[in-house]
Amino acid sequence: MTKKAIILLSGGLDSATTAAIALAAGYQLIALSFRYGQRHERELAAAKKIANFLNIKEHHLIEVNLSLWGGSALTDQSIAIPQEGINPNIIPITYVPGRNTVFISIALSLAEARAAEAIYLGINAVDYSGYPDCRPQYLEAFQTLANLSSKAGLEGKAPQLIAPLVMDSKVDIVRRAVSLGVPIADTWSCYQGEVKPCGLCDSCRIRDQALIEAGYPELATRLWK
């Protein structure tokens, strides 16, 4: 019997690499992407490219308009995207309240409906920008919720939340992406929704530094064609 897994596919480097890892583990993937009012909706085109490249046959685009109440520079156009670099002592304004909780809840519903064994997540707690919902403790808590809140959980078959990159550095992620043949140039990490990545937001800075350290400076946003 084919084993199935849900992949949360944003179109970014981490989720694309996670999808490739899940495929290598033998899963038939069902992809979930979200249009949530993000200013960088450009990432959804990247998600479609990655899904096609990885031959993922079932790909759902879910509308969840978190911009209705904002609270983040990613969902409120009146709040500027920070460009001065990362301050490790604060949770940045690019944190979207409840985003991962909403997304994983929908993934859990789909996983139950499709009898999927796992939900693969590209979250990362090492080089992340201080988001509380990118930590191992968060994953553990949500797994407990999945075990208690679902029919599958009561039967001892709750989908497992798997975040293979959660403790990897971004350099490690780049190297894993290359080893798995992920088309890094087709992924999108920038928080801005422009034609080219800005190279200045937290996400661009982390990505660029990792690409350069891993030996792939030609993929850095500063040289984007």
Backbone as a chain_set.jsonl record, in Angstrom:
{"seq": "MTKKAIILLSGGLDSATTAAIALAAGYQLIALSFRYGQRHERELAAAKKIANFLNIKEHHLIEVNLSLWGGSALTDQSIAIPQEGINPNIIPITYVPGRNTVFISIALSLAEARAAEAIYLGINAVDYSGYPDCRPQYLEAFQTLANLSSKAGLEGKAPQLIAPLVMDSKVDIVRRAVSLGVPIADTWSCYQGEVKPCGLCDSCRIRDQALIEAGYPELATRLWK", "coords": {"N": [[0.838, -1.199, 0.0], [0.518, 2.203, -0.842], [2.141, 4.73, 0.931], [1.034, 7.805, 2.266], [1.555, 11.353, 2.49], [1.12, 14.679, 3.733], [2.326, 17.739, 2.488], [3.303, 20.892, 3.48], [3.584, 23.399, 1.359], [5.197, 26.159, 0.655], [6.635, 27.364, -1.326], [9.104, 28.238, -0.783], [12.652, 27.778, -0.026], [13.037, 26.004, 2.165], [10.613, 24.515, 2.418], [10.486, 23.327, -0.097], [12.767, 21.719, -0.061], [12.09, 20.049, 2.046], [9.903, 18.733, 0.915], [11.217, 17.241, -1.057], [12.731, 15.583, 0.573], [10.698, 14.089, 1.803], [9.647, 12.739, -0.412], [11.871, 11.192, -1.069], [11.783, 9.509, 1.067], [9.833, 7.823, 0.385], [7.16, 8.574, 0.266], [3.926, 9.265, -1.109], [2.998, 12.361, -2.118], [0.769, 14.947, -1.046], [0.172, 18.17, -1.724], [-0.109, 21.269, 0.035], [-0.813, 24.607, -0.276], [-1.015, 28.092, 0.623], [-2.972, 30.957, 0.161], [-2.866, 33.663, 1.923], [-3.248, 36.336, 2.156], [-0.771, 37.385, 2.023], [1.886, 39.64, 1.36], [3.911, 38.777, -0.228], [2.862, 37.116, -2.286], [3.882, 36.141, -4.521], [5.306, 33.861, -3.954], [3.619, 31.728, -4.353], [3.552, 31.068, -7.041], [6.056, 29.971, -7.232], [5.692, 27.745, -5.585], [3.94, 26.241, -7.148], [5.626, 25.677, -9.322], [7.569, 24.087, -8.045], [6.01, 21.931, -7.157], [5.239, 20.851, -9.619], [7.767, 20.187, -10.646], [8.556, 18.2, -8.862], [6.709, 16.354, -9.431], [4.261, 16.187, -8.069], [1.054, 15.222, -7.8], [-1.384, 15.985, -6.644], [-2.361, 19.042, -5.585], [-3.296, 21.496, -3.49], [-4.608, 24.758, -3.276], [-5.283, 26.891, -0.786], [-7.526, 29.319, 0.437], [-7.105, 31.59, 2.923], [-7.72, 34.309, 4.479], [-5.711, 36.064, 6.207], [-5.032, 38.666, 6.25], [-7.158, 40.204, 6.869], [-7.233, 40.948, 9.521], [-4.618, 41.576, 9.926], [-1.707, 42.524, 11.698], [0.869, 41.879, 11.144], [3.821, 42.522, 9.238], [3.813, 41.085, 6.937], [1.197, 40.741, 6.202], [-0.041, 43.148, 6.307], [-0.069, 45.955, 4.532], [0.565, 48.473, 5.379], [2.574, 48.308, 7.186], [5.997, 48.385, 7.279], [8.401, 46.198, 5.768], [11.06, 45.012, 7.661], [14.455, 45.989, 7.094], [16.895, 46.183, 8.183], [18.334, 44.116, 9.174], [18.675, 41.203, 11.356], [17.388, 41.118, 14.625], [18.107, 39.317, 17.329], [16.864, 39.423, 19.762], [14.209, 40.073, 19.764], [10.849, 39.268, 18.71], [10.222, 39.377, 15.375], [8.417, 41.799, 13.328], [7.484, 40.551, 11.132], [6.423, 38.174, 11.874], [3.53, 36.233, 11.655], [0.526, 36.243, 13.274], [-0.591, 33.239, 14.592], [-0.318, 31.813, 12.205], [1.044, 29.32, 11.458], [-0.341, 27.579, 13.105], [-2.945, 27.698, 12.097], [-2.459, 26.743, 9.479], [-1.373, 24.144, 9.894], [-3.483, 22.935, 11.188], [-5.404, 22.785, 9.146], [-3.985, 21.117, 7.444], [-3.968, 18.824, 9.016], [-6.66, 18.12, 8.977], [-6.948, 17.487, 6.238], [-5.119, 15.388, 6.09], [-6.327, 13.42, 7.692], [-8.654, 12.969, 6.179], [-7.588, 11.895, 3.861], [-6.294, 9.704, 4.76], [-3.577, 9.953, 5.389], [-0.283, 9.308, 6.552], [1.53, 11.093, 7.576], [2.506, 14.526, 8.178], [4.413, 16.75, 6.58], [6.651, 19.338, 7.38], [8.313, 22.401, 6.735], [9.537, 23.892, 8.721], [11.929, 25.698, 10.739], [14.209, 25.958, 13.406], [16.691, 26.985, 13.911], [18.135, 28.899, 12.201], [16.032, 30.55, 12.028], [13.789, 33.433, 12.213], [13.051, 34.098, 14.815], [10.47, 33.249, 15.305], [7.776, 32.043, 17.258], [6.323, 29.772, 16.566], [7.979, 28.053, 15.242], [9.45, 26.282, 16.633], [10.814, 23.311, 18.252], [9.348, 22.692, 20.576], [6.858, 23.703, 20.029], [6.04, 22.046, 17.92], [5.907, 19.589, 19.271], [3.825, 20.097, 21.053], [1.728, 20.477, 19.25], [1.593, 17.985, 18.108], [0.614, 16.506, 20.232], [-1.925, 17.66, 20.379], [-2.937, 16.788, 17.886], [-3.028, 14.052, 18.372], [-5.017, 13.92, 20.289], [-7.259, 15.18, 19.254], [-8.347, 14.085, 16.99], [-10.094, 11.572, 15.062], [-8.457, 9.619, 13.982], [-6.355, 9.859, 15.761], [-7.474, 8.951, 18.182], [-7.698, 6.35, 17.531], [-5.146, 5.609, 17.591], [-3.639, 6.281, 15.399], [-2.793, 8.793, 14.571], [-1.792, 11.346, 12.282], [1.678, 11.891, 11.838], [3.638, 14.647, 12.753], [6.233, 15.842, 10.939], [9.272, 17.37, 10.827], [11.9, 17.671, 9.199], [13.989, 19.473, 8.944], [14.18, 20.987, 11.169], [16.19, 21.441, 13.096], [18.362, 22.034, 11.577], [21.019, 24.042, 10.214], [20.822, 26.894, 8.013], [22.742, 26.68, 6.05], [23.199, 23.931, 6.046], [20.715, 23.159, 5.091], [20.722, 24.187, 2.489], [22.75, 22.578, 1.395], [21.555, 20.06, 1.613], [19.41, 20.44, -0.085], [20.708, 20.732, -2.555], [21.885, 18.192, -2.787], [19.649, 16.65, -3.122], [18.677, 17.464, -5.486], [17.012, 19.677, -5.672], [15.518, 22.418, -7.316], [16.87, 25.168, -6.639], [16.916, 27.778, -7.618], [14.348, 28.154, -8.481], [12.841, 28.523, -6.246], [11.274, 30.689, -3.788], [11.984, 33.097, -1.427], [11.868, 35.689, -0.492], [10.409, 38.349, 1.414], [9.172, 40.452, 0.211], [6.941, 41.336, -2.468], [7.858, 41.632, -5.06], [9.154, 41.592, -8.488], [11.787, 40.747, -8.47], [13.815, 39.381, -5.815], [14.402, 41.212, -2.756], [16.8, 41.197, -1.311], [17.384, 42.288, 1.13], [15.591, 41.897, 3.248], [14.923, 39.904, 6.246], [14.599, 37.205, 5.512], [15.762, 37.039, 2.948], [18.393, 37.786, 3.606], [19.243, 35.692, 5.336], [19.029, 33.497, 3.631], [20.786, 34.235, 1.504], [23.279, 34.43, 2.823], [23.628, 31.767, 3.582], [23.709, 30.456, 1.095], [26.042, 31.523, 0.007], [27.966, 30.7, 1.918], [27.724, 27.967, 1.604], [28.805, 27.602, -0.834], [27.555, 28.426, -3.166], [27.327, 31.047, -4.459], [26.342, 32.152, -6.767], [23.644, 31.853, -6.749], [22.657, 33.646, -4.999], [20.604, 36.433, -3.951], [21.577, 38.926, -4.614], [22.717, 38.649, -7.038], [20.668, 38.097, -8.665], [19.04, 37.507, -11.696]], "CA": [[0.0, 0.0, 0.0], [1.277, 3.447, -0.918], [1.998, 5.594, 2.101], [0.781, 9.177, 1.845], [1.899, 12.428, 3.426], [0.807, 16.05, 3.356], [3.461, 18.66, 2.553], [2.982, 22.315, 3.43], [4.5, 23.869, 0.322], [5.081, 27.611, 0.516], [7.41, 27.827, -2.472], [10.419, 28.619, -0.295], [13.72, 26.777, -0.042], [12.865, 24.992, 3.206], [9.498, 23.613, 2.12], [10.848, 22.553, -1.285], [13.717, 20.694, 0.377], [11.324, 19.098, 2.852], [9.131, 17.911, -0.018], [12.146, 16.294, -1.673], [13.071, 14.603, 1.614], [9.543, 13.204, 1.964], [9.606, 11.863, -1.587], [12.97, 10.231, -0.937], [11.381, 8.552, 2.1], [8.86, 6.911, -0.198], [5.773, 9.03, 0.404], [3.152, 9.941, -2.149], [2.72, 13.64, -1.476], [-0.345, 15.84, -1.329], [0.701, 19.488, -1.351], [-1.006, 22.335, 0.491], [-0.273, 25.966, -0.287], [-2.011, 29.013, 1.167], [-3.038, 32.39, -0.135], [-3.381, 34.161, 3.195], [-3.158, 37.788, 2.164], [0.642, 37.732, 2.132], [2.357, 40.56, 0.321], [4.784, 38.013, -1.119], [2.071, 36.081, -2.95], [4.795, 35.638, -5.56], [5.782, 32.544, -3.555], [2.7, 30.686, -4.799], [4.015, 30.634, -8.364], [7.193, 29.086, -6.963], [5.146, 26.491, -5.061], [3.42, 25.486, -8.294], [6.793, 25.174, -10.057], [8.192, 23.002, -7.281], [5.096, 20.784, -7.198], [5.356, 20.254, -10.956], [9.102, 19.597, -10.771], [8.599, 16.986, -8.047], [5.645, 15.474, -9.927], [3.209, 16.051, -7.059], [-0.163, 15.239, -8.611], [-2.484, 16.656, -5.937], [-1.848, 20.286, -4.992], [-4.42, 22.353, -3.124], [-4.358, 26.143, -2.89], [-6.335, 27.232, 0.174], [-7.686, 30.746, 0.719], [-7.318, 31.923, 4.334], [-7.299, 35.711, 4.414], [-5.254, 36.585, 7.496], [-4.831, 40.115, 6.147], [-8.359, 40.876, 7.369], [-6.882, 41.566, 10.803], [-3.233, 42.039, 9.889], [-0.856, 42.187, 12.827], [2.18, 41.465, 10.652], [4.264, 43.215, 8.026], [3.551, 40.236, 5.777], [-0.225, 40.773, 5.853], [-0.524, 44.527, 6.433], [0.774, 46.76, 3.651], [0.954, 49.726, 6.034], [3.736, 48.018, 8.036], [7.163, 48.167, 6.416], [9.253, 45.026, 5.982], [12.369, 45.436, 8.182], [15.584, 45.762, 6.189], [18.13, 46.524, 8.885], [18.974, 42.917, 9.698], [17.965, 40.441, 12.378], [17.62, 41.362, 16.049], [17.734, 38.051, 17.956], [16.23, 39.643, 21.061], [12.789, 40.381, 19.622], [10.1, 38.568, 17.673], [10.087, 40.401, 14.33], [7.083, 42.193, 12.893], [7.082, 39.651, 10.046], [5.681, 37.047, 12.459], [2.092, 36.294, 11.373], [-0.153, 35.606, 14.404], [-1.35, 32.008, 14.408], [-0.256, 31.276, 10.84], [1.351, 27.893, 11.399], [-1.416, 26.851, 13.776], [-4.028, 27.596, 11.11], [-2.039, 25.897, 8.356], [-1.217, 22.74, 10.298], [-4.831, 22.433, 11.477], [-5.997, 22.408, 7.859], [-3.24, 19.939, 6.987], [-4.424, 17.683, 9.817], [-7.965, 17.737, 8.426], [-6.704, 16.818, 4.957], [-4.427, 14.127, 6.358], [-7.333, 12.449, 8.139], [-9.551, 12.651, 5.07], [-6.857, 11.118, 2.858], [-5.594, 8.619, 5.458], [-2.132, 10.186, 5.285], [0.446, 8.927, 7.758], [2.43, 12.137, 8.065], [2.437, 15.898, 7.688], [5.785, 17.259, 6.511], [6.726, 20.782, 7.589], [9.648, 22.94, 6.487], [9.903, 24.884, 9.735], [13.327, 25.635, 11.175], [14.395, 26.662, 14.671], [18.087, 27.381, 14.088], [18.365, 30.183, 11.541], [14.744, 31.231, 11.861], [13.824, 34.839, 12.619], [12.494, 34.308, 16.146], [9.046, 32.924, 15.342], [7.487, 31.051, 18.299], [5.731, 28.559, 16.003], [9.0, 27.317, 14.485], [10.292, 25.629, 17.642], [10.467, 21.921, 18.536], [8.306, 22.632, 21.608], [5.58, 23.947, 19.352], [5.708, 20.809, 17.203], [5.525, 18.573, 20.251], [2.499, 20.448, 21.559], [0.73, 20.248, 18.205], [1.435, 16.536, 17.954], [-0.302, 16.106, 21.298], [-3.253, 18.078, 19.924], [-3.356, 15.874, 16.818], [-3.328, 12.763, 18.985], [-6.221, 14.016, 21.116], [-8.389, 15.869, 18.623], [-8.754, 13.45, 15.737], [-10.54, 10.177, 15.079], [-7.262, 8.803, 13.768], [-5.583, 9.885, 16.993], [-8.115, 8.075, 19.162], [-7.436, 4.977, 17.081], [-3.705, 5.405, 17.667], [-3.056, 6.435, 14.062], [-2.734, 10.217, 14.226], [-0.687, 11.711, 11.39], [2.861, 12.371, 12.544], [4.22, 15.894, 12.275], [7.647, 15.6, 10.668], [9.988, 18.586, 10.413], [13.267, 17.148, 9.094], [14.988, 20.543, 8.926], [13.922, 21.889, 12.293], [17.418, 21.774, 13.804], [19.444, 22.246, 10.607], [21.361, 25.416, 9.853], [20.424, 27.176, 6.633], [23.794, 26.122, 5.191], [22.893, 22.503, 5.927], [19.527, 23.024, 4.245], [21.173, 24.393, 1.106], [23.488, 21.387, 0.968], [20.593, 18.971, 1.433], [18.65, 20.762, -1.297], [21.562, 20.418, -3.708], [22.065, 16.742, -2.867], [18.374, 16.059, -3.532], [18.319, 17.981, -6.799], [15.981, 20.717, -5.597], [15.858, 23.58, -8.149], [16.891, 26.293, -5.705], [16.627, 29.023, -8.331], [12.902, 28.268, -8.678], [12.178, 28.789, -4.969], [11.121, 32.115, -3.466], [12.062, 33.314, 0.014], [11.779, 37.115, -0.154], [9.162, 38.822, 2.011], [8.56, 41.428, -0.684], [6.232, 40.693, -3.561], [8.316, 42.228, -6.312], [9.598, 40.66, -9.523], [13.06, 40.218, -7.997], [13.959, 39.454, -4.361], [14.992, 42.488, -2.326], [18.152, 41.0, -0.806], [17.572, 43.037, 2.374], [14.737, 41.414, 4.338], [15.54, 38.832, 7.031], [14.59, 35.949, 4.777], [16.793, 37.138, 1.902], [19.721, 37.815, 4.235], [19.566, 34.351, 5.82], [19.201, 32.654, 2.443], [22.002, 34.615, 0.781], [24.454, 34.058, 3.606], [23.773, 30.317, 3.512], [24.127, 30.091, -0.262], [27.45, 31.904, -0.151], [28.776, 29.826, 2.772], [27.671, 26.6, 1.077], [29.553, 27.554, -2.082], [26.697, 28.688, -4.324], [27.048, 32.49, -4.471], [25.634, 32.53, -7.997], [22.203, 31.786, -6.494], [22.289, 34.691, -4.037], [19.683, 37.41, -4.538], [22.305, 40.091, -5.126], [23.076, 38.377, -8.431], [19.451, 37.624, -9.334], [18.909, 38.034, -13.066]], "C": [[0.875, 1.252, 0.0], [1.065, 4.27, 0.342], [1.943, 7.044, 1.64], [1.175, 10.161, 2.936], [1.449, 13.757, 2.842], [2.094, 16.862, 3.454], [2.933, 20.086, 2.498], [4.021, 22.967, 2.528], [4.304, 25.359, 0.086], [5.69, 28.118, -0.785], [8.806, 28.263, -2.086], [11.403, 27.463, -0.318], [13.461, 25.65, 0.951], [11.753, 24.008, 2.862], [9.792, 22.764, 0.885], [11.803, 21.417, -0.924], [13.012, 19.623, 1.191], [10.493, 18.183, 1.965], [10.018, 16.852, -0.667], [12.557, 15.206, -0.683], [11.937, 13.596, 1.78], [9.412, 12.241, 0.786], [10.683, 10.788, -1.51], [12.662, 9.163, 0.105], [10.26, 7.631, 1.622], [7.41, 7.324, -0.101], [5.2, 9.532, -0.915], [2.647, 11.235, -1.523], [1.443, 14.298, -1.976], [0.09, 17.208, -0.828], [-0.417, 20.45, -0.964], [-0.255, 23.655, 0.428], [-1.392, 26.915, 0.119], [-1.854, 30.418, 0.6], [-3.689, 33.024, 1.094], [-3.333, 35.682, 3.31], [-1.733, 38.268, 2.286], [1.052, 38.68, 1.018], [3.273, 39.849, -0.674], [4.03, 36.827, -1.735], [2.837, 35.464, -4.121], [5.273, 34.221, -5.24], [4.883, 31.422, -4.083], [3.04, 30.18, -6.197], [5.198, 29.682, -8.213], [6.712, 27.737, -6.446], [4.618, 25.615, -6.194], [4.564, 24.89, -9.108], [7.41, 23.969, -9.36], [7.318, 21.756, -7.32], [5.181, 20.077, -8.551], [6.699, 19.548, -11.13], [9.178, 18.261, -10.037], [7.492, 15.996, -8.418], [4.604, 15.164, -8.846], [1.871, 16.25, -7.768], [-1.301, 16.026, -7.963], [-1.931, 17.866, -5.182], [-3.023, 21.221, -4.749], [-3.928, 23.751, -2.758], [-5.544, 26.603, -2.048], [-6.336, 28.734, 0.43], [-8.003, 30.932, 2.206], [-6.826, 33.35, 4.519], [-6.945, 36.288, 5.787], [-4.988, 38.086, 7.451], [-6.052, 40.892, 6.633], [-8.097, 41.549, 8.705], [-5.41, 41.921, 10.921], [-2.408, 41.574, 11.076], [0.54, 41.767, 12.437], [2.532, 42.285, 9.423], [4.002, 42.385, 6.774], [2.105, 40.307, 5.311], [-0.836, 42.162, 5.957], [0.415, 45.437, 5.646], [1.226, 48.066, 4.292], [2.162, 49.556, 6.947], [4.914, 47.665, 7.137], [7.892, 46.874, 6.78], [10.602, 45.508, 6.504], [13.498, 45.085, 7.214], [16.928, 45.997, 6.87], [18.852, 45.309, 9.446], [18.216, 42.342, 10.876], [18.385, 40.867, 13.773], [17.168, 40.113, 16.799], [16.975, 38.202, 19.267], [14.744, 39.96, 20.976], [12.156, 39.471, 18.575], [9.787, 39.591, 16.594], [8.644, 40.637, 13.91], [6.605, 41.359, 11.706], [6.425, 38.372, 10.567], [4.195, 37.252, 12.188], [1.35, 35.548, 12.476], [-0.953, 34.364, 13.998], [-1.211, 31.327, 13.06], [-0.004, 29.776, 10.811], [0.273, 27.049, 12.058], [-2.602, 26.657, 12.839], [-3.654, 26.606, 10.01], [-1.972, 24.419, 8.749], [-2.569, 22.128, 10.644], [-5.526, 21.986, 10.193], [-5.298, 21.173, 7.295], [-3.682, 18.687, 7.736], [-5.777, 17.188, 9.314], [-7.796, 16.97, 7.118], [-6.049, 15.457, 5.161], [-5.407, 13.049, 6.813], [-8.214, 12.001, 6.982], [-8.884, 11.748, 4.041], [-6.11, 9.927, 3.466], [-4.084, 8.729, 5.285], [-1.456, 9.891, 6.616], [1.207, 10.084, 8.386], [2.076, 13.491, 7.465], [3.858, 16.437, 7.735], [5.78, 18.785, 6.531], [8.157, 21.261, 7.385], [10.106, 23.941, 7.524], [11.311, 24.625, 10.266], [13.531, 26.509, 12.403], [15.811, 27.17, 14.882], [18.338, 28.761, 13.504], [17.08, 30.974, 11.35], [14.812, 32.623, 12.485], [13.197, 35.105, 13.978], [11.026, 33.97, 16.267], [8.766, 31.841, 16.387], [6.935, 29.741, 17.753], [6.676, 27.833, 15.048], [9.928, 26.554, 15.426], [9.885, 24.167, 17.837], [9.359, 21.793, 19.576], [6.922, 22.832, 21.012], [5.12, 22.682, 18.626], [5.229, 19.72, 18.15], [4.121, 18.83, 20.778], [1.426, 20.167, 20.512], [0.538, 18.759, 17.955], [0.491, 15.989, 19.015], [-1.734, 16.46, 20.924], [-3.779, 17.131, 18.85], [-3.76, 14.517, 17.381], [-4.674, 12.771, 19.7], [-7.456, 14.48, 20.359], [-8.939, 15.187, 17.382], [-9.23, 12.016, 15.955], [-9.343, 9.25, 14.912], [-6.42, 8.733, 15.032], [-6.151, 8.956, 18.047], [-7.924, 6.605, 18.808], [-5.947, 4.654, 17.091], [-2.988, 5.576, 16.348], [-3.007, 7.899, 13.635], [-1.586, 10.48, 13.26], [0.476, 12.284, 12.199], [3.37, 13.661, 11.912], [5.726, 15.696, 12.139], [8.272, 16.875, 10.122], [11.468, 18.244, 10.31], [14.357, 18.204, 9.14], [14.973, 21.383, 10.189], [15.184, 22.306, 13.032], [18.619, 21.925, 12.867], [19.762, 23.736, 10.474], [20.926, 25.642, 8.412], [21.48, 26.665, 5.648], [23.547, 24.632, 4.975], [21.708, 22.273, 4.994], [19.894, 23.202, 2.778], [21.876, 23.14, 0.592], [22.556, 20.196, 0.746], [19.779, 19.192, 0.166], [19.439, 20.382, -2.543], [21.683, 18.904, -3.884], [20.808, 16.036, -3.364], [17.903, 16.564, -4.898], [17.216, 19.015, -6.803], [16.395, 21.911, -6.462], [15.792, 24.866, -7.323], [16.502, 27.602, -6.381], [15.133, 29.231, -8.555], [12.149, 28.55, -7.383], [12.153, 30.291, -4.696], [11.082, 32.275, -1.956], [11.775, 34.75, 0.431], [10.41, 37.491, 0.395], [8.459, 39.871, 1.152], [7.899, 40.695, -1.853], [6.625, 41.224, -4.915], [8.747, 41.149, -7.317], [10.903, 39.989, -9.116], [13.105, 40.297, -6.471], [14.736, 40.689, -3.949], [16.433, 42.356, -1.864], [18.399, 41.634, 0.547], [16.711, 42.543, 3.534], [15.43, 40.258, 5.06], [15.666, 37.545, 6.22], [15.639, 35.936, 3.669], [18.194, 37.078, 2.503], [20.157, 36.422, 4.683], [19.856, 33.419, 4.644], [20.519, 32.956, 1.733], [23.264, 34.189, 1.518], [24.706, 32.556, 3.513], [24.252, 29.863, 2.136], [25.605, 30.39, -0.488], [28.351, 30.973, 0.657], [28.818, 28.397, 2.232], [28.388, 26.465, -0.262], [28.733, 27.787, -3.337], [26.329, 30.17, -4.405], [26.27, 32.936, -5.703], [24.115, 32.495, -7.825], [21.73, 32.852, -5.514], [21.47, 35.772, -4.722], [20.408, 38.612, -5.118], [22.692, 39.919, -6.595], [21.878, 37.887, -9.235], [19.303, 38.291, -10.697], [17.458, 38.344, -13.381]], "O": [[1.848, 1.344, 0.748], [-0.071, 4.481, 0.768], [2.688, 7.462, 0.754], [1.136, 9.853, 4.128], [1.402, 13.939, 1.625], [2.865, 16.693, 4.398], [2.2, 20.447, 1.577], [5.193, 23.075, 2.89], [3.366, 25.772, -0.596], [5.307, 29.175, -1.287], [9.61, 28.619, -2.948], [11.038, 26.32, -0.593], [13.641, 24.477, 0.623], [11.932, 22.797, 3.0], [9.389, 21.603, 0.827], [11.667, 20.297, -1.417], [13.298, 18.434, 1.048], [10.388, 16.986, 2.234], [9.612, 15.699, -0.809], [12.711, 14.044, -1.06], [12.18, 12.393, 1.887], [9.103, 11.064, 0.971], [10.444, 9.627, -1.84], [13.196, 8.055, 0.05], [9.797, 6.765, 2.365], [6.517, 6.516, -0.358], [5.899, 10.141, -1.726], [1.946, 11.206, -0.511], [1.091, 14.219, -3.153], [0.346, 17.383, 0.363], [-1.503, 20.448, -1.543], [0.818, 23.796, 1.015], [-2.572, 26.592, -0.021], [-0.76, 30.982, 0.567], [-4.902, 32.937, 1.284], [-3.372, 36.241, 4.407], [-1.496, 39.43, 2.617], [0.617, 38.539, -0.125], [3.395, 40.269, -1.824], [4.501, 35.69, -1.706], [2.475, 34.405, -4.634], [5.609, 33.462, -6.149], [5.338, 30.289, -4.243], [2.839, 29.004, -6.504], [5.33, 28.714, -8.962], [7.256, 26.699, -6.822], [4.823, 24.401, -6.2], [4.489, 23.739, -9.538], [7.73, 22.964, -9.994], [7.823, 20.648, -7.497], [5.194, 18.848, -8.615], [6.767, 18.453, -11.688], [9.787, 17.31, -10.526], [7.356, 14.94, -7.8], [4.13, 14.034, -8.725], [1.593, 17.336, -8.278], [-2.092, 16.661, -8.66], [-1.134, 17.721, -4.256], [-3.666, 21.681, -5.693], [-2.953, 23.905, -2.022], [-6.669, 26.692, -2.54], [-5.283, 29.345, 0.616], [-9.044, 30.483, 2.685], [-5.628, 33.571, 4.698], [-7.776, 36.918, 6.441], [-4.748, 38.709, 8.485], [-5.984, 42.111, 6.792], [-8.668, 42.6, 8.996], [-4.996, 42.51, 11.919], [-2.402, 40.392, 11.421], [1.323, 41.343, 13.288], [1.655, 42.692, 8.661], [3.974, 42.926, 5.668], [1.805, 39.977, 4.163], [-2.032, 42.33, 5.719], [1.556, 45.662, 6.049], [2.164, 48.701, 3.81], [2.716, 50.543, 7.43], [4.826, 46.743, 6.326], [7.984, 46.507, 7.951], [11.24, 46.338, 5.856], [13.493, 44.02, 6.596], [17.971, 46.008, 6.217], [19.871, 45.451, 10.121], [17.234, 42.922, 11.34], [19.574, 40.966, 14.076], [15.967, 39.865, 16.9], [16.494, 37.214, 19.823], [14.084, 40.1, 22.005], [12.83, 38.969, 17.676], [9.137, 40.595, 16.884], [7.772, 39.792, 14.108], [5.441, 41.452, 11.316], [5.922, 37.572, 9.778], [3.657, 38.325, 12.462], [1.52, 34.336, 12.611], [-1.864, 34.435, 13.173], [-1.916, 30.355, 12.791], [-0.77, 29.036, 10.194], [0.001, 25.93, 11.621], [-3.193, 25.579, 12.793], [-4.447, 25.733, 9.657], [-2.456, 23.553, 8.021], [-2.784, 20.937, 10.422], [-6.162, 20.932, 10.16], [-5.945, 20.289, 6.734], [-3.761, 17.608, 7.149], [-6.013, 15.983, 9.235], [-8.423, 15.931, 6.914], [-6.388, 14.489, 4.48], [-5.326, 11.902, 6.374], [-8.487, 10.812, 6.819], [-9.551, 10.924, 3.416], [-5.378, 9.226, 2.767], [-3.398, 7.732, 5.062], [-2.0, 10.191, 7.678], [1.498, 10.067, 9.582], [1.447, 13.592, 6.412], [4.44, 16.565, 8.811], [5.022, 19.435, 5.81], [9.104, 20.601, 7.813], [10.978, 24.763, 7.242], [11.811, 23.5, 10.244], [13.086, 27.656, 12.443], [16.106, 27.735, 15.935], [18.709, 29.688, 14.225], [17.046, 31.95, 10.599], [15.764, 32.953, 13.192], [12.84, 36.247, 14.266], [10.386, 34.365, 17.241], [9.451, 30.818, 16.403], [7.06, 28.703, 18.403], [6.24, 27.097, 14.163], [11.055, 26.221, 15.061], [8.727, 23.818, 17.609], [8.52, 20.896, 19.481], [5.948, 22.212, 21.437], [3.954, 22.297, 18.711], [4.262, 19.014, 17.863], [3.324, 17.904, 20.93], [0.345, 19.678, 20.84], [-0.565, 18.322, 17.626], [-0.332, 15.118, 18.735], [-2.651, 15.663, 21.125], [-4.937, 16.717, 18.899], [-4.722, 13.906, 16.915], [-5.384, 11.766, 19.72], [-8.58, 14.204, 20.777], [-9.902, 15.67, 16.786], [-8.823, 11.344, 16.903], [-9.222, 8.237, 15.6], [-5.841, 7.693, 15.347], [-5.406, 8.253, 18.73], [-7.981, 5.731, 19.673], [-5.529, 3.578, 16.662], [-1.87, 5.09, 16.173], [-3.165, 8.203, 12.452], [-0.512, 9.895, 13.407], [0.274, 13.066, 13.129], [3.515, 13.754, 10.693], [6.41, 15.414, 13.123], [7.854, 17.392, 9.087], [12.221, 18.504, 11.248], [15.525, 17.878, 9.351], [15.679, 22.388, 10.273], [15.247, 23.422, 13.549], [19.763, 21.94, 13.321], [18.878, 24.583, 10.607], [20.688, 24.686, 7.674], [21.144, 26.261, 4.535], [23.67, 24.131, 3.857], [21.693, 21.324, 4.21], [19.427, 22.451, 1.922], [21.619, 22.696, -0.527], [22.742, 19.419, -0.19], [19.492, 18.247, -0.569], [18.898, 19.781, -3.471], [21.594, 18.397, -5.002], [20.885, 14.959, -3.955], [16.861, 16.143, -5.4], [16.554, 19.215, -7.82], [17.53, 22.374, -6.348], [14.776, 25.559, -7.317], [15.832, 28.44, -5.777], [14.694, 30.356, -8.793], [10.943, 28.792, -7.414], [12.907, 31.059, -5.292], [10.251, 31.666, -1.281], [11.468, 35.001, 1.597], [9.383, 37.017, -0.089], [7.275, 40.143, 1.351], [8.267, 39.566, -2.176], [5.802, 41.262, -5.83], [8.705, 39.954, -7.022], [11.107, 38.804, -9.382], [12.494, 41.192, -5.888], [15.609, 41.163, -4.676], [17.215, 43.297, -2.006], [19.507, 41.537, 1.075], [17.071, 42.751, 4.693], [16.402, 39.698, 4.555], [16.704, 36.883, 6.24], [16.327, 34.934, 3.476], [19.075, 36.401, 1.973], [21.293, 36.014, 4.445], [20.816, 32.649, 4.671], [21.275, 32.044, 1.401], [24.199, 33.658, 0.919], [25.849, 32.119, 3.381], [25.106, 28.983, 2.032], [26.324, 29.6, -1.1], [29.376, 30.508, 0.157], [29.821, 27.7, 2.382], [28.561, 25.357, -0.771], [29.14, 27.407, -4.435], [25.146, 30.512, -4.419], [25.615, 33.978, -5.685], [23.382, 33.039, -8.651], [20.536, 32.95, -5.23], [21.615, 36.006, -5.922], [19.893, 39.255, -6.033], [22.959, 40.891, -7.302], [22.026, 37.339, -10.327], [19.431, 39.51, -10.817], [17.148, 38.795, -14.483]]}, "num_chains": 1, "name": "protein.A"}
